[in-house]
Amino acid sequence: MQKARITRVILRFFLRNLLDTYPIASNLLEIIYGHIDGEQLGRQYKEHLSGFNGWAEKSHAQEWLVFPENIGEHLSIDETSLSRGELYTIVTNKAAHGGKGTVAAIVSGTKSEDIIEALERIPEAVRAKVREVTLDMSGSMRRVIRRCFTKAMRVIDRFHVQKLAHDAVQEIRIALRWDAINDETDAMEEAKLSGKEYIPQILENGDSKKQLLAPSRYLLFKSADKWTDRQKQRAKILFELYPKIKKAYSLAHSLRMIFSKNTIKDAARLSLAKWYNQVADSEFKSFNTIAATVYEHCEEILNFFVNRSTNASAESFNAKIKAFRANLKGVVDVDFFLYRLTKIYA
C-alpha cells in the first residue's frame, strides 16, 4: 500500500515536469521503486495521461503544424531532420529565445508549394506584421518568404555565405593533399624498386608535406590572430610551400572581415565590389562560382547590415531538437514526438 502511494506521488511529479525529461525520470523510478517498467510507464503516459490521443492537430501533424499566436516581427526559417533523414521546415520566432512560443510553424519537406500552403493557413493580417526573416541561400525559402511574408525583409545568414568561402579554401587544400599523397606513394615505390630506403622530406616543424596539409584544415577556418604558436608556425610553412592556399585563405578572410568590420549597408556594398575584383584576379574557379552566387543574392546578403541579424537562433533551435531526439533515444512515433516538441516550444 505504501509502495503504491509513493509510486502515485512520483508519477504526478513526473507528469508536471517537462516532457523531455522522461528518460531520466523513468530511470529514477526504476531506482526508487525497483519493479517499475520504464517502457510500460511511457506507454501509459502516451496513451492515457498525456492528452496526445485528443490532440486536435494529430491528423495532419506529420504534414503541417501552424501556431499563428507565435508569429512575431522577426522570424527565422530553416530545415532540420527529425528522423531517418526526413526533412522538416521550421519557422521560429526570435523573440521567444528558444523557449515557449518559439515554434511558429513546422511543415514536412522543403518544397516551397507545401510550405506556402501551410503558412497561408495563418491569417494574412498576422503574417503582415512580420518585418524580417533570416534564411539560408535556399531558393525555395526565398519564394516562401516572398509569398507569405510580403512586408518582411529577407536576410541571408552571413555564416552560410562565409561557409561557401571556407569550403572553397578546403577544396584547394584537399586537392593539394592528394597531390602530396600521390607524390609520396610514387617516391616510396621508386625507392622500393631501386632497393633504397625511403626517407620522407621532413619540414622544420617535424611534418612531412602530407602531414602538414591534414591538420592545416583547422587553422584555415580561423583568423590569424586566433592561431596558437604552433598553428602560426604551420601556417608560415604552409603558405611558403603553397601560395595558392595563402591566396585562397586571404580571399575567405577578406569576406569575413566585410561582415565583421562594416557597419552600414552602403559601405559593405563597396567592400563587396572590391572583393569581387580580387576574386576575378585570383582565377580560382571555385571562388568565381561563389562570387556569382553572392552577386545573385547580393541585396539579401547586404540586408544583414540593417540589424546585423543572423540565422543563429534557428541553428540553436535545431540543436535543441537534436538533443531532445537523443534524450529520447531516437524518434519512434513522429506524431508523438511533434506533440511533445510543440507542447514545450509552441
C-alpha positions as CSV (number, residue, x, y, z in Angstrom):
1,M,0.0,0.0,0.0
2,Q,2.8,2.3,1.0
3,K,4.7,1.5,-2.2
4,A,1.6,2.2,-4.3
5,R,1.2,5.7,-2.7
6,I,4.9,6.5,-3.3
7,T,4.5,5.5,-6.9
8,R,1.5,7.7,-7.5
9,V,3.3,10.7,-5.9
10,I,6.3,10.2,-8.1
11,L,4.1,9.8,-11.2
12,R,2.3,13.0,-10.6
13,F,5.6,14.8,-10.1
14,F,6.9,13.3,-13.4
15,L,3.8,14.5,-15.3
16,R,4.0,18.0,-14.1
17,N,7.6,18.4,-15.4
18,L,8.9,18.9,-18.9
19,L,8.2,16.0,-21.1
20,D,11.7,15.8,-22.5
21,T,13.0,14.7,-19.1
22,Y,11.1,11.4,-19.5
23,P,14.1,9.0,-20.0
24,I,15.8,10.4,-16.9
25,A,12.6,10.2,-14.9
26,S,11.9,6.6,-15.8
27,N,15.4,5.6,-14.7
28,L,14.9,7.3,-11.4
29,L,11.6,5.5,-10.9
30,E,13.3,2.2,-11.6
31,I,15.9,3.0,-9.0
32,I,13.4,4.2,-6.3
33,Y,10.8,1.6,-6.9
34,G,12.6,-1.5,-8.3
35,H,10.0,-3.3,-10.4
36,I,8.6,-0.2,-12.3
37,D,8.9,-0.8,-16.1
38,G,10.0,2.5,-17.7
39,E,8.7,1.4,-21.2
40,Q,5.3,0.5,-19.7
41,L,5.2,3.8,-17.9
42,G,6.0,5.6,-21.2
43,R,3.2,3.7,-23.0
44,Q,0.7,4.6,-20.2
45,Y,1.7,8.2,-20.3
46,K,1.3,8.4,-24.1
47,E,-2.0,6.5,-24.4
48,H,-3.8,7.7,-21.3
49,L,-2.2,10.6,-19.5
50,S,-0.5,12.9,-22.0
51,G,-3.6,14.1,-23.9
52,F,-2.0,13.0,-27.1
53,N,-5.0,11.0,-28.3
54,G,-7.2,14.1,-28.0
55,W,-4.7,16.3,-29.8
56,A,-6.7,18.3,-32.4
57,E,-3.7,18.6,-34.8
58,K,-2.9,14.9,-34.7
59,S,-4.5,14.0,-38.1
60,H,-2.2,16.4,-40.0
61,A,0.8,16.8,-37.7
62,Q,3.2,15.0,-39.9
63,E,2.2,17.3,-42.8
64,W,1.9,20.7,-41.2
65,L,1.5,22.5,-37.9
66,V,1.0,26.2,-37.6
67,F,0.8,28.5,-34.5
68,P,-0.4,32.0,-35.5
69,E,0.0,33.3,-32.0
70,N,3.7,32.7,-32.2
71,I,4.2,34.9,-35.3
72,G,6.5,37.9,-34.4
73,E,8.2,40.7,-36.2
74,H,11.5,38.8,-36.5
75,L,11.4,35.2,-37.7
76,S,13.9,32.6,-38.9
77,I,13.3,29.7,-41.3
78,D,15.4,26.6,-41.7
79,E,15.1,22.9,-42.3
80,T,16.0,20.1,-39.9
81,S,15.8,16.3,-39.8
82,L,13.5,14.7,-37.2
83,S,14.2,11.1,-38.0
84,R,15.7,8.9,-40.7
85,G,16.9,11.9,-42.7
86,E,13.3,13.2,-43.3
87,L,13.5,17.0,-43.5
88,Y,11.0,19.4,-42.0
89,T,10.9,23.2,-42.5
90,I,10.6,25.1,-39.2
91,V,9.7,28.7,-38.8
92,T,10.7,30.2,-35.4
93,N,10.1,33.4,-33.6
94,K,13.4,35.1,-32.5
95,A,11.7,37.0,-29.7
96,A,11.0,33.7,-27.8
97,H,14.7,33.0,-27.5
98,G,14.3,29.2,-27.9
99,G,11.7,28.8,-25.2
100,K,7.9,28.7,-25.1
101,G,6.4,30.3,-28.1
102,T,9.4,29.7,-30.4
103,V,7.7,27.5,-33.0
104,A,5.5,29.3,-35.4
105,A,5.2,26.5,-38.0
106,I,6.5,23.0,-38.8
107,V,6.0,21.7,-42.3
108,S,7.0,18.4,-43.8
109,G,9.7,18.7,-46.5
110,T,11.3,21.7,-48.2
111,K,9.0,22.1,-51.2
112,S,8.0,25.7,-51.4
113,E,4.4,25.0,-52.6
114,D,3.7,22.8,-49.5
115,I,5.3,25.3,-47.1
116,I,3.3,28.2,-48.7
117,E,0.0,26.2,-48.5
118,A,0.6,25.6,-44.7
119,L,1.7,29.1,-43.9
120,E,-1.3,30.6,-45.7
121,R,-3.5,29.0,-43.1
122,I,-2.2,31.8,-40.8
123,P,-4.4,34.9,-41.3
124,E,-2.8,37.4,-43.7
125,A,-3.1,40.2,-41.2
126,V,-1.0,38.2,-38.8
127,R,1.6,37.5,-41.4
128,A,1.7,41.1,-42.4
129,K,3.3,42.1,-39.1
130,V,6.5,40.2,-39.9
131,R,9.3,42.7,-40.6
132,E,12.3,40.5,-41.1
133,V,13.0,36.8,-41.8
134,T,16.5,35.3,-41.8
135,L,17.3,32.3,-44.0
136,D,20.0,30.4,-45.9
137,M,20.5,30.6,-49.6
138,S,17.8,28.2,-50.5
139,G,15.7,29.3,-53.4
140,S,12.6,27.6,-52.1
141,M,12.8,29.5,-48.8
142,R,13.1,32.8,-50.7
143,R,9.9,32.0,-52.6
144,V,8.1,31.1,-49.3
145,I,9.0,34.4,-47.7
146,R,8.2,36.4,-50.8
147,R,4.7,34.9,-50.9
148,C,3.8,34.5,-47.3
149,F,5.5,37.5,-45.6
150,T,5.1,40.2,-48.1
151,K,6.2,43.1,-45.9
152,A,9.3,41.3,-44.5
153,M,12.9,42.0,-45.4
154,R,14.8,38.8,-46.3
155,V,18.2,38.5,-44.7
156,I,20.6,35.7,-45.9
157,D,22.6,34.4,-43.0
158,R,26.2,35.7,-43.1
159,F,27.6,32.4,-41.8
160,H,26.2,30.5,-44.8
161,V,28.0,32.9,-47.1
162,Q,31.3,32.6,-45.2
163,K,31.0,28.8,-45.2
164,L,31.0,28.9,-49.0
165,A,34.3,30.7,-49.0
166,H,35.8,28.3,-46.3
167,D,34.6,25.3,-48.4
168,A,36.5,26.7,-51.4
169,V,39.7,27.0,-49.4
170,Q,39.3,23.5,-48.1
171,E,38.7,22.2,-51.7
172,I,42.1,23.7,-52.7
173,R,43.8,22.2,-49.6
174,I,42.3,18.7,-50.2
175,A,43.4,18.7,-53.9
176,L,47.0,19.6,-52.9
177,R,47.0,17.0,-50.1
178,W,46.0,14.3,-52.7
179,D,48.9,15.5,-54.8
180,A,51.3,15.2,-51.8
181,I,50.0,11.7,-51.1
182,N,50.4,10.6,-54.7
183,D,54.0,12.1,-54.8
184,E,54.9,10.3,-51.6
185,T,53.5,7.0,-52.8
186,D,55.4,7.3,-56.1
187,A,58.6,8.1,-54.2
188,M,58.2,5.1,-51.9
189,E,57.5,2.8,-54.9
190,E,60.6,4.2,-56.7
191,A,62.8,3.7,-53.7
192,K,61.5,0.1,-53.3
193,L,62.2,-0.7,-56.9
194,S,65.8,0.7,-56.7
195,G,66.4,-1.2,-53.4
196,K,66.8,2.0,-51.4
197,E,65.3,3.1,-48.1
198,Y,62.6,5.7,-48.5
199,I,63.3,8.8,-46.3
200,P,60.4,11.4,-46.5
201,Q,61.2,15.1,-46.6
202,I,60.7,16.5,-43.1
203,L,59.8,20.1,-42.7
204,E,61.1,22.4,-40.0
205,N,58.1,21.7,-37.7
206,G,58.6,18.0,-38.0
207,D,55.8,17.3,-40.5
208,S,56.0,15.8,-44.0
209,K,54.1,17.6,-46.7
210,K,51.3,15.2,-46.4
211,Q,51.2,15.6,-42.6
212,L,51.3,19.4,-42.9
213,L,48.2,19.6,-45.1
214,A,46.0,17.5,-42.9
215,P,45.9,19.5,-39.6
216,S,46.1,22.8,-41.5
217,R,42.4,22.3,-42.0
218,Y,41.6,23.8,-38.6
219,L,43.8,26.9,-38.8
220,L,42.3,27.8,-42.2
221,F,38.9,28.3,-40.6
222,K,40.2,30.9,-38.1
223,S,41.5,34.4,-38.2
224,A,45.3,34.7,-37.9
225,D,45.0,36.5,-34.6
226,K,43.4,33.4,-33.1
227,W,46.1,31.0,-34.1
228,T,48.2,29.2,-31.5
229,D,52.0,29.5,-31.7
230,R,52.1,26.0,-33.3
231,Q,49.5,27.0,-35.8
232,K,51.4,30.1,-36.7
233,Q,54.5,28.1,-37.4
234,R,52.4,25.6,-39.5
235,A,50.7,28.5,-41.4
236,K,54.1,30.1,-42.2
237,I,55.4,26.9,-43.8
238,L,52.1,26.1,-45.5
239,F,51.9,29.5,-47.2
240,E,55.5,29.4,-48.3
241,L,55.1,25.9,-49.9
242,Y,51.6,26.5,-51.2
243,P,50.9,30.2,-52.3
244,K,47.6,29.1,-53.8
245,I,46.3,28.2,-50.3
246,K,47.6,31.6,-49.0
247,K,45.7,33.5,-51.7
248,A,42.5,31.5,-51.1
249,Y,42.7,32.0,-47.4
250,S,43.2,35.7,-47.9
251,L,40.0,35.8,-50.1
252,A,38.0,34.0,-47.4
253,H,39.4,36.1,-44.7
254,S,38.6,39.3,-46.6
255,L,34.9,38.2,-47.0
256,R,34.8,37.5,-43.2
257,M,36.1,41.0,-42.5
258,I,33.4,42.6,-44.6
259,F,30.8,41.2,-42.2
260,S,32.9,41.9,-39.1
261,K,34.0,45.5,-39.8
262,N,31.4,47.2,-41.9
263,T,28.6,48.8,-40.0
264,I,26.4,50.3,-42.8
265,K,24.9,48.7,-45.9
266,D,26.4,51.1,-48.5
267,A,30.0,50.7,-47.1
268,A,29.6,46.9,-47.2
269,R,28.3,47.1,-50.8
270,L,31.5,48.9,-51.8
271,S,33.7,46.4,-49.9
272,L,31.9,43.5,-51.6
273,A,32.5,45.1,-55.0
274,K,36.2,45.2,-54.2
275,W,36.1,41.6,-53.1
276,Y,34.6,40.6,-56.5
277,N,37.6,42.2,-58.2
278,Q,40.0,40.3,-56.0
279,V,38.2,37.0,-56.9
280,A,38.3,37.8,-60.6
281,D,42.1,38.4,-60.4
282,S,42.6,35.2,-58.4
283,E,41.3,33.0,-61.3
284,F,40.1,30.4,-58.8
285,K,37.2,28.6,-60.4
286,S,35.6,27.7,-57.0
287,F,35.7,31.3,-55.8
288,N,34.3,32.6,-59.1
289,T,31.3,30.3,-58.6
290,I,30.9,31.7,-55.0
291,A,31.2,35.3,-56.3
292,A,28.5,34.6,-58.8
293,T,26.2,33.2,-56.1
294,V,26.9,36.1,-53.8
295,Y,26.2,38.6,-56.6
296,E,22.8,36.8,-57.3
297,H,21.8,37.2,-53.6
298,C,23.6,40.5,-53.1
299,E,20.7,42.6,-51.7
300,E,19.5,39.9,-49.2
301,I,23.1,39.4,-48.0
302,L,23.6,43.1,-47.6
303,N,20.4,43.3,-45.5
304,F,22.5,41.8,-42.7
305,F,23.9,45.3,-42.1
306,V,20.5,46.7,-41.3
307,N,20.0,44.9,-38.0
308,R,23.0,42.5,-38.1
309,S,20.6,39.6,-37.9
310,T,21.7,36.0,-38.5
311,N,20.0,32.6,-38.6
312,A,21.8,31.6,-35.4
313,S,18.5,31.3,-33.5
314,A,17.3,28.7,-36.0
315,E,20.6,26.8,-35.8
316,S,20.3,26.9,-32.0
317,F,16.8,25.5,-32.1
318,N,17.9,22.7,-34.4
319,A,20.5,21.8,-31.8
320,K,17.7,21.6,-29.2
321,I,15.7,19.3,-31.4
322,K,18.7,17.0,-31.9
323,A,19.3,17.0,-28.1
324,F,15.6,16.2,-27.4
325,R,15.8,13.4,-30.0
326,A,18.9,12.0,-28.4
327,N,17.4,12.2,-25.0
328,L,14.5,10.1,-26.2
329,K,17.0,7.6,-27.9
330,G,15.5,8.3,-31.3
331,V,12.1,9.1,-32.8
332,V,9.9,6.0,-33.0
333,D,6.5,7.8,-33.3
334,V,6.8,11.0,-35.3
335,D,3.4,12.3,-34.3
336,F,4.1,11.9,-30.6
337,F,7.5,13.5,-31.0
338,L,5.9,16.5,-32.7
339,Y,3.2,16.7,-30.0
340,R,5.8,16.8,-27.2
341,L,8.0,19.2,-29.1
342,T,5.2,21.6,-29.7
343,K,3.9,21.3,-26.1
344,I,7.3,22.6,-24.9
345,Y,8.3,25.1,-27.7
346,A,5.0,26.2,-29.2
